[in-house]
Amino acid sequence: MSGEGPVSKPDGQELTCSIIGSFRKHYAEVAILIETLEACHVHVLSPKRSSIVNPKEWFVRLQTDNPRFEPVEIQLIALHRILRSSFVYVLCPAGYIGKTTCYEIGRIHERGVPLYFSESPDDLPIAVTASAIINPERIVQYLVQHKSPPPIVATEIPEHVRELQDRLKREEFVE
């Protein structure tokens, strides 16, 4: 599916996204989604279009990663890209996200970057709205049609949970 023109934010800037998930288990699907989003003029900041060079290692390295960098450096560079994205898409077939993705989701959630999931995530103790669960085909279709990511409806989260989240942001910690 290709777009009729660049997808941009309301301020006219280019729409950017990052894709996260278990690259070891699902990189083929990630690569397809990168190509699809870029064909729709959405700039994918992370990961770069690439291939896995160490499929048996604990930390996935892509061909586009600097081979002199340690995993911590690669992850920090990825976080720089992820956190400046207009939105982040979690590709999580059958709900699986993995440890590194959980870490990334925590950082993204804390920063308030819009976060979408291909399926309802397993073993993730944060509030995820139904409006944030959207399969790859539907999010691409929405981006092409509306030139922006879909709204995430905060009121789908129970009010008392939203209040606790807001108190964390204000650093008004509960006992």
Residue pairs with C-beta under 8 A, 6 or more apart in sequence:
1 36
1 39
1 40
1 137
1 140
1 141
1 144
2 39
2 40
2 144
3 39
3 40
3 41
3 143
3 144
4 144
5 41
6 14
6 15
6 41
7 14
7 15
7 40
7 41
7 42
7 143
7 144
7 147
7 148
8 14
8 15
8 147
9 15
9 86
9 148
10 148
14 43
15 41
15 42
15 43
15 86
15 87
15 143
15 147
15 148
15 149
16 42
16 43
16 44
16 45
16 84
16 85
16 86
17 37
17 42
17 43
17 44
17 45
17 85
17 86
17 87
17 88
17 89
17 149
18 44
18 45
18 46
18 47
18 78
18 81
18 82
18 85
18 88
18 89
19 30
19 33
19 34
19 37
19 44
19 46
19 47
19 88
19 89
19 90
19 91
20 46
20 82
20 88
20 89
20 90
20 91
20 101
20 104
20 105
21 30
21 90
21 91
21 92
21 97
21 98
21 101
21 118
22 92
22 96
22 97
22 98
22 101
23 30
23 47
23 52
23 60
23 62
24 52
24 55
24 60
24 98
25 93
25 96
25 98
26 91
26 93
27 51
27 52
27 60
29 91
29 93
29 136
30 47
30 91
31 49
31 51
33 89
33 91
33 136
34 44
34 47
34 49
35 49
36 136
36 140
37 44
37 140
37 143
38 44
38 49
40 140
40 143
40 144
42 143
45 81
45 82
45 84
45 85
46 78
46 81
46 82
46 85
47 62
47 64
47 78
48 62
48 64
49 64
50 62
50 63
50 64
50 65
51 62
51 63
52 60
52 61
52 62
52 63
53 61
53 62
53 63
53 65
54 60
54 61
59 71
59 74
59 75
59 100
61 67
61 71
61 74
65 74
66 73
66 74
69 77
75 100
78 104
79 104
79 107
82 88
82 104
82 107
82 108
82 113
83 107
83 108
83 111
83 113
85 113
86 114
86 149
87 113
87 114
87 115
87 116
87 149
88 104
88 108
88 113
88 114
88 115
88 116
89 116
89 117
89 118
89 136
89 139
90 97
90 101
90 105
90 115
90 116
90 117
90 118
90 121
91 118
91 136
92 101
92 117
92 118
92 119
92 121
93 118
93 119
94 119
94 122
95 119
95 120
95 121
95 122
96 122
97 105
97 121
97 122
97 123
97 124
102 123
102 124
105 115
105 121
105 124
105 126
106 126
108 115
109 115
109 126
114 132
114 149
114 152
115 132
115 152
116 132
116 133
116 134
116 139
116 149
116 150
116 152
117 128
117 132
117 133
117 134
118 133
118 134
118 135
118 136
119 133
119 135
120 128
120 133
121 128
127 157
127 158
127 161
127 162
127 165
129 152
129 153
129 154
129 156
129 157
130 153
130 156
131 150
131 151
131 152
131 153
131 156
132 152
134 142
134 150
139 149
139 150
142 149
142 150
143 149
154 162
157 165
164 174
167 173
167 174
